Amino acid sequence: MSVNLSSNLLRTFQQLAEVKPTAVPQQTAQQVGLPEEKVVSQVEGAPTPVQTEQATDAFAAVQALNQAWANRFQSVSGASAQDVGVQGTLANAPQAPEIGGWDTAATDPEVVKQTNQNDCGAAVAVMLGKEIGTSKTQPASDKDKMSALESRFTQGQGTSPHELSNMLANQGTKVTQTSSKLDTKALDDALARGAKGAVMVDSSLVDPTTKPGETGRAHWVSVEGKDDQGRYLLKDPSTGSKIPVDAQRLADSVDISWNKHQGGGQMIVESAQGMSEAQAAQEGGEKAVALGNTDGTGSRAMGNFGRESS
């Protein structure tokens, strides 16, 4: 690093370097009031050749070092750490762990979230009606549709398979196949042709607050498709989330629902275009008996996750 001095300061330093004593030490001592031994009796005017050579070498060394550093960083402006000799790379650094503990694909705005502890069935009926039925053409909000379905078809304590069949008919869809267990072939075939599924499971399947070994409540979810890993994508009204679940877990949850709540199974749901609501309800109701008569409700996660339906 070099420092530029102003001309005034430079002349001052030059003048100081040329100062010579103007009086003998005794006179100077008397003038400044100091003992004679404290007064410098001689000032060297010019450096010796050796001193000059040493100073020149030191200055030259500093200048060379400064220039070397300047050249080094100027030439690699914007370069990588390896270019300037810095060891290690970000690629070798340990990766931060992913956040999250249970399988949730995403909170999905298309998932209709139930508005109370018991209306998961109404939420599933509205979701499926919006996807493959006539719900989108109905002017009411999702919340108002759910309230109307619950009031018309249930006693407010949950939704039985027969009641869900009636709700689905009201939303322009129909139940075409049912099973008391998970029938993966029937479900896969239905999804392939654009149909959907409604499944009664134990809510522990979709409730992240459930502890190991605990069971939940009978609960309705819809099945909208499969992901690239072959897992079923469930739309869960209790959390407002889309959740990927493998076939075995889904089958086990249906079995737990039967064992613990005396009801469970799957419905294949398709468009009821060209069919009256009464006819769709009658045909669907006959098929729904395979799932029992247990009311599907919500899960404990309902109050903590997802969004409220609009």
Secondary structure, 3 states (H helix, E strand, C coil): CCCCCCHHHHHHHHHHHCCCCCCCHHHHHHHHCCCHHHCCCCCCCCCCHHHHHHHHHHHHHHHHHHHHHHHHHHHCCCCCCCCCCCCCCHHHCCCCCCCCCCCCCEECCCCCCCCCCCCHHHHHHHHHHHHHCCHHHCCCCHHHHHHHHHHHHCCCCCECHHHHHHHHHHCCEEEEEEECCCCHHHHHHHHHCCCEEEEEEEHHHCCCCCCCCCCCCEEEEEEEEECCCCCEEEEECCCCEEEEECHHHHHHHHHHHHHHHCECEEEEEEECCCCCHHHHHHHHHHHHHHHECCCEECCHHHHCCCCCCC
